[in-house]
Amino acid sequence: MKRIYMDHSATTPVDPLVVDAMLPFFSETFGNASSLHSFGTESAEALSRARKQVADTIGALPEEIFFTSGGTESDNLAIRGVVPFNAGKKHMITSVIEHPAVLNTCAFLEELGHEVTYVPVDTDGVVDVDELEKSVRENTVLISVMHANNEVGTIQPLEIISDIAKEHNIYFHTDAVQSVGKIPVNVNDLGVDMLSISSHKIHGPKGVGALYVRKGTTISPIVFGGNHEKGIRSGTENVSGIVGFGKALELASERLEEDSLHMTRMRDSLISSVFDTISDVRLNGHPSLRLPNNVNISFKYVEGESMLMMLDMQGVAVSTGSACSSKSLNASHVLSALKIEDDFIHGSLRISLGRENTMDDIDHVVNALLETIAKLRAMSPLADK
């Protein structure tokens, strides 16, 4: 049976060139980057190269890059490292469709007495910029709005939000875990003070990420130890993972235009084929201002988990929402925020494409969807027979 992986927003296969770059750092160049002898120096030099690769990808300076364990830690470091440590400023602003790494961190801060405003989005998943600006207070210290949504792929107007943040002297953070490597990301063009990245979303290894922190941004550590990463993130660096992360970003940057065009063509073909062949469907997220690899689509009269399992039996791997919450039976907080009807929310699939997918894969998936939807609707008491 042919197996097709279309859940790249959850994670990606590690590129063979990334594996090759990592291998020497498991056995040959294994030194602790903090050690002063030659073994340590070799590892420290590898970290410096990777730091530059990350910085070059997003238009930053190497000294503005801090390595973490991934996007979740980067989000935590940005929010918890800024909000509680700015005296007298206990308010931050975010959106209702952020990743749980942001929303749960905000909830934690609220328990500590901080205040958070959750800005709504429109039916396409675009943050209401007017409401965001109205939410600004004298004690607002941080705005955190993701670059592109992990479920529906909608790209946010960060440049406009940046202007608001600058006007009111507020720090601005974005979770760019889904956008880096898929669309152009430049910290100066976006106007952000902090930006989170994750390795395993761009064909790098899991357990590695980075936080960009613009020079002049006051941030405090949330992990304490031996003064690694200039004291911002202590803990012996995962050298092999960081090397792979840097290589993955380098490759993503080199292939950005080619990969983006390839995935956009597949995305649009998939969407049009589904709408041409299946009734009672809707596309979730902005129709054009969306990631090139994201298709979030809902089918009426069927249930998402049943679709997922039947597709998996046909060799097709997709998701019912974000992978971080896919084991929850609760309705997607993102789709709910878009005011999508419950009948459609519970029948939603997130299909996220990768560079290794082909147009033949698209045809296979469309046929699998046709068969799956027909079977499930035949069993549904709600569907028109």
C-alpha positions as CSV (number, residue, x, y, z in Angstrom):
1,M,0.0,0.0,0.0
2,K,1.3,3.4,-0.9
3,R,1.8,5.6,2.1
4,I,1.4,9.4,1.8
5,Y,2.4,11.8,4.6
6,M,0.5,15.1,4.6
7,D,0.9,16.3,8.2
8,H,3.9,18.5,7.8
9,S,2.5,21.2,10.1
10,A,2.8,18.6,12.9
11,T,6.4,17.6,12.0
12,T,8.6,16.9,9.0
13,P,11.0,14.1,8.0
14,V,14.6,15.1,8.6
15,D,16.4,16.0,5.3
16,P,19.2,13.5,4.5
17,L,21.6,16.4,4.1
18,V,20.7,17.5,7.7
19,V,21.4,14.0,9.0
20,D,24.8,14.0,7.3
21,A,25.6,17.4,8.9
22,M,24.7,16.1,12.3
23,L,26.4,12.7,12.4
24,P,29.9,13.8,13.3
25,F,28.6,15.6,16.4
26,F,27.4,12.3,18.0
27,S,30.8,10.6,18.1
28,E,33.7,12.5,16.5
29,T,33.1,16.1,17.5
30,F,31.3,15.5,20.8
31,G,32.9,18.1,23.1
32,N,30.9,20.4,25.4
33,A,30.8,23.8,23.7
34,S,31.6,25.4,27.1
35,S,34.9,23.5,27.5
36,L,38.1,25.4,26.8
37,H,40.1,22.5,25.2
38,S,40.1,21.7,21.5
39,F,37.1,19.3,21.8
40,G,35.0,22.1,23.2
41,T,36.3,24.7,20.8
42,E,35.2,22.5,17.8
43,S,31.7,22.3,19.2
44,A,31.7,26.0,20.0
45,E,32.7,26.8,16.4
46,A,29.9,24.6,15.2
47,L,27.4,26.5,17.3
48,S,28.7,29.8,15.9
49,R,28.2,28.6,12.4
50,A,24.6,27.4,13.1
51,R,23.8,30.7,14.9
52,K,24.8,32.6,11.8
53,Q,22.8,30.2,9.6
54,V,19.7,31.0,11.7
55,A,20.4,34.7,11.8
56,D,21.0,34.9,8.0
57,T,17.7,33.1,7.3
58,I,15.6,35.8,9.1
59,G,17.8,38.9,8.6
60,A,19.0,39.0,12.2
61,L,22.5,39.3,13.8
62,P,24.0,36.1,15.2
63,E,24.2,37.6,18.7
64,E,20.4,38.0,18.6
65,I,19.8,34.3,18.3
66,F,19.3,32.1,21.4
67,F,19.0,28.4,21.0
68,T,16.2,26.6,22.9
69,S,14.5,23.2,22.9
70,G,11.9,24.2,20.4
71,G,9.0,26.6,19.6
72,T,7.2,26.0,22.9
73,E,10.2,27.0,25.0
74,S,10.9,29.9,22.7
75,D,7.3,31.2,23.2
76,N,7.6,30.7,27.0
77,L,10.9,32.5,27.1
78,A,9.6,35.4,25.1
79,I,6.5,35.9,27.2
80,R,7.6,34.9,30.7
81,G,11.0,36.5,30.1
82,V,9.5,39.9,29.4
83,V,6.1,40.3,31.1
84,P,6.9,39.6,34.8
85,F,10.2,41.5,34.8
86,N,9.0,44.9,33.6
87,A,8.0,46.7,36.8
88,G,4.6,48.3,36.8
89,K,3.6,46.8,33.4
90,K,1.4,43.8,34.0
91,H,-0.7,43.7,30.8
92,M,-0.1,41.9,27.5
93,I,-2.1,41.4,24.3
94,T,-2.5,38.3,22.2
95,S,-5.0,36.7,19.9
96,V,-7.7,34.1,20.5
97,I,-6.2,31.7,17.9
98,E,-2.6,31.4,19.2
99,H,-0.9,28.1,19.7
100,P,-1.3,26.5,23.2
101,A,2.3,27.3,23.9
102,V,1.3,31.0,24.0
103,L,-2.3,30.7,25.3
104,N,-1.3,28.4,28.2
105,T,1.6,30.6,29.1
106,C,-0.8,33.6,29.2
107,A,-3.1,31.6,31.4
108,F,-0.2,30.9,33.8
109,L,0.6,34.6,34.0
110,E,-3.0,35.5,34.7
111,E,-2.8,33.1,37.7
112,L,0.1,35.2,38.9
113,G,-1.9,38.4,38.7
114,H,-1.0,39.6,35.3
115,E,-3.6,40.8,32.8
116,V,-4.1,39.5,29.3
117,T,-6.4,40.7,26.5
118,Y,-7.4,38.2,23.9
119,V,-8.1,39.9,20.6
120,P,-10.7,38.3,18.3
121,V,-10.3,37.4,14.6
122,D,-12.6,37.7,11.6
123,T,-14.1,34.7,9.8
124,D,-10.9,34.2,7.8
125,G,-8.8,34.1,10.9
126,V,-7.2,37.5,10.5
127,V,-6.6,39.4,13.8
128,D,-8.8,42.4,14.3
129,V,-6.2,45.1,14.3
130,D,-8.6,47.9,15.4
131,E,-9.6,45.9,18.5
132,L,-5.9,45.2,19.1
133,E,-5.1,48.9,19.1
134,K,-8.1,49.6,21.4
135,S,-6.8,47.1,23.8
136,V,-3.5,49.0,24.4
137,R,-3.1,50.4,27.9
138,E,-0.5,52.4,29.7
139,N,0.8,49.3,31.4
140,T,0.9,47.1,28.3
141,V,4.3,45.5,28.0
142,L,4.0,42.9,25.2
143,I,2.0,42.0,22.1
144,S,2.3,38.4,21.0
145,V,0.6,37.5,17.7
146,M,1.6,34.5,15.6
147,H,2.9,35.0,12.0
148,A,0.8,32.2,10.5
149,N,-1.8,30.1,12.2
150,N,-0.9,26.4,12.7
151,E,-4.4,25.1,12.0
152,V,-5.8,27.2,9.2
153,G,-2.6,28.8,7.8
154,T,-3.9,32.4,7.8
155,I,-1.0,34.9,7.6
156,Q,-1.3,37.8,10.0
157,P,-0.6,41.5,9.2
158,L,2.4,41.8,11.5
159,E,3.7,44.9,9.9
160,I,0.6,46.8,10.9
161,I,0.7,45.4,14.4
162,S,4.4,46.3,14.6
163,D,3.5,50.0,13.9
164,I,1.0,49.9,16.8
165,A,3.6,48.4,19.1
166,K,6.2,50.9,18.2
167,E,3.9,53.8,18.6
168,H,3.1,52.8,22.2
169,N,6.6,51.5,23.0
170,I,5.5,47.9,23.5
171,Y,7.5,44.8,22.9
172,F,6.3,42.7,20.0
173,H,6.7,38.9,19.8
174,T,5.6,36.5,17.1
175,D,5.5,32.7,16.9
176,A,6.8,32.1,13.4
177,V,7.1,28.3,13.8
178,Q,4.8,27.6,10.9
179,S,6.0,30.4,8.6
180,V,9.8,30.2,8.6
181,G,11.0,28.1,5.7
182,K,7.7,28.4,3.9
183,I,7.4,32.1,3.2
184,P,9.9,35.0,3.4
185,V,10.5,36.0,7.0
186,N,12.7,39.0,7.9
187,V,12.6,40.3,11.4
188,N,13.3,43.9,10.2
189,D,10.5,43.9,7.6
190,L,8.1,42.4,10.1
191,G,9.2,44.8,12.8
192,V,9.2,42.3,15.6
193,D,11.4,42.3,18.8
194,M,11.2,38.6,19.3
195,L,10.5,35.6,17.0
196,S,10.2,31.9,17.8
197,I,11.4,29.2,15.4
198,S,11.3,25.4,15.6
199,S,13.6,23.0,13.8
200,H,11.3,20.0,13.3
201,K,8.9,22.0,11.2
202,I,11.5,22.6,8.5
203,H,13.1,19.1,8.0
204,G,15.4,19.5,10.9
205,P,15.6,17.4,14.1
206,K,13.1,17.5,17.0
207,G,14.0,19.1,20.3
208,V,15.7,22.2,18.9
209,G,14.6,25.7,18.3
210,A,15.5,29.4,18.7
211,L,14.3,32.7,19.9
212,Y,15.3,35.8,18.1
213,V,15.7,38.7,20.6
214,R,16.3,42.2,19.1
215,K,19.2,44.1,20.6
216,G,17.9,46.4,23.3
217,T,15.0,44.1,24.3
218,T,15.1,43.5,28.0
219,I,14.5,39.8,28.6
220,S,15.2,37.6,31.7
221,P,15.9,33.9,31.8
222,I,13.3,31.3,32.8
223,V,15.9,28.5,33.1
224,F,18.8,29.1,35.4
225,G,22.2,27.3,35.4
226,G,25.6,27.6,34.0
227,N,25.2,30.9,32.0
228,H,24.9,29.2,28.6
229,E,23.5,31.3,25.7
230,K,24.8,34.4,27.4
231,G,22.7,33.5,30.5
232,I,19.4,33.7,28.7
233,R,19.0,30.0,28.3
234,S,21.2,27.8,30.6
235,G,21.8,24.2,29.9
236,T,24.5,22.4,27.9
237,E,23.7,23.0,24.2
238,N,22.4,20.2,22.0
239,V,25.3,20.6,19.5
240,S,24.2,17.9,17.1
241,G,20.6,19.1,17.0
242,I,21.7,22.8,16.7
243,V,24.0,21.9,13.8
244,G,21.1,20.1,12.1
245,F,18.8,23.0,12.8
246,G,21.2,25.4,11.1
247,K,21.6,23.2,8.1
248,A,17.8,22.7,7.8
249,L,17.3,26.5,7.8
250,E,20.1,27.0,5.2
251,L,18.5,24.4,2.9
252,A,15.0,25.9,3.5
253,S,16.3,29.4,2.6
254,E,18.0,28.1,-0.6
255,R,14.9,26.2,-1.7
256,L,12.3,28.7,-0.4
257,E,11.0,30.0,-3.8
258,E,11.1,26.5,-5.4
259,D,9.4,24.8,-2.5
260,S,6.8,27.5,-2.0
261,L,5.7,27.4,-5.7
262,H,5.6,23.6,-5.6
263,M,3.5,23.5,-2.5
264,T,1.2,26.3,-3.7
265,R,0.4,24.4,-6.9
266,M,-0.4,21.3,-5.0
267,R,-2.5,23.2,-2.4
268,D,-4.6,24.9,-5.0
269,S,-5.0,21.7,-7.0
270,L,-6.2,19.8,-3.9
271,I,-8.7,22.5,-2.9
272,S,-10.2,22.8,-6.4
273,S,-10.4,19.0,-6.8
274,V,-12.2,18.6,-3.5
275,F,-14.7,21.4,-4.2
276,D,-15.3,20.0,-7.8
277,T,-16.0,16.4,-6.6
278,I,-17.4,16.6,-3.0
279,S,-20.5,18.6,-1.9
280,D,-21.1,20.4,1.4
281,V,-17.5,21.4,2.0
282,R,-15.9,24.6,3.2
283,L,-12.3,26.0,3.2
284,N,-11.2,27.3,6.6
285,G,-8.8,30.3,6.8
286,H,-8.1,33.1,4.4
287,P,-8.5,32.0,0.8
288,S,-5.3,33.7,-0.4
289,L,-3.3,35.1,2.6
290,R,-2.4,31.6,3.8
291,L,0.6,29.4,4.0
292,P,1.5,27.6,0.7
293,N,1.3,24.2,2.3
294,N,-1.9,24.5,4.3
295,V,-5.3,23.1,3.4
296,N,-7.9,23.2,6.3
297,I,-11.2,21.9,5.0
298,S,-14.4,20.8,6.6
299,F,-16.9,18.2,5.4
300,K,-20.5,18.4,6.6
301,Y,-22.2,15.3,8.0
302,V,-19.0,13.4,8.9
303,E,-16.7,13.4,11.9
304,G,-13.0,14.3,11.8
305,E,-11.6,11.4,13.7
306,S,-13.4,8.9,11.6
307,M,-12.1,10.5,8.5
308,L,-8.6,10.5,9.8
309,M,-8.7,6.8,10.8
310,M,-10.2,5.7,7.4
311,L,-7.7,7.8,5.5
312,D,-4.9,6.2,7.6
313,M,-6.1,2.8,6.6
314,Q,-5.7,3.9,3.0
315,G,-2.1,5.1,3.7
316,V,-2.9,8.8,4.0
317,A,-1.7,10.7,7.1
318,V,-3.4,14.0,7.8
319,S,-4.6,15.7,11.0
320,T,-7.9,16.8,12.5
321,G,-6.4,20.0,13.8
322,S,-3.2,21.0,15.5
323,A,-1.1,18.0,16.4
324,C,-0.6,19.4,19.9
325,S,-4.3,19.1,20.7
326,S,-5.4,16.4,18.3
327,K,-6.0,13.9,21.1
328,S,-8.4,16.2,22.7
329,L,-12.1,15.7,22.0
330,N,-12.8,19.4,22.4
331,A,-13.7,21.5,19.3
332,S,-10.8,23.4,17.8
333,H,-10.5,26.8,19.5
334,V,-9.3,28.2,16.2
335,L,-12.2,27.1,14.2
336,S,-14.6,28.2,17.0
337,A,-13.0,31.6,16.9
338,L,-13.7,31.8,13.1
339,K,-17.4,31.3,14.0
340,I,-17.6,28.1,11.9
341,E,-20.8,26.0,12.4
342,D,-20.4,23.0,14.7
343,D,-21.4,20.6,11.9
344,F,-18.4,21.8,9.9
345,I,-16.0,22.1,12.9
346,H,-16.3,18.5,13.8
347,G,-15.7,17.4,10.2
348,S,-12.5,19.3,9.7
349,L,-9.2,18.1,8.4
350,R,-5.8,19.8,8.3
351,I,-3.8,18.6,5.3
352,S,-0.3,20.1,5.3
353,L,1.9,19.5,2.3
354,G,5.7,19.0,2.2
355,R,8.4,19.4,-0.4
356,E,8.5,15.6,-1.0
357,N,4.8,15.4,-2.0
358,T,3.8,15.2,-5.6
359,M,0.8,15.9,-7.8
360,D,0.3,12.1,-8.0
361,D,-0.1,12.2,-4.2
362,I,-2.7,14.9,-4.6
363,D,-4.7,12.7,-6.9
364,H,-4.4,9.8,-4.5
365,V,-5.6,11.8,-1.6
366,V,-8.6,13.3,-3.4
367,N,-9.7,9.7,-4.4
368,A,-9.2,8.5,-0.9
369,L,-11.3,11.5,0.4
370,L,-14.0,10.7,-2.1
371,E,-14.3,7.1,-0.9
372,T,-14.0,8.0,2.8
373,I,-16.6,10.8,2.7
374,A,-19.1,8.6,0.7
375,K,-18.8,5.8,3.2
376,L,-19.2,8.0,6.2
377,R,-22.1,10.0,4.8
378,A,-23.8,6.7,3.9
379,M,-23.8,5.9,7.6
380,S,-24.7,9.3,8.8
381,P,-28.3,10.0,9.9
382,L,-27.9,13.7,9.1
383,A,-26.7,13.4,5.5
384,D,-29.1,13.6,2.6
385,K,-29.4,10.1,1.2
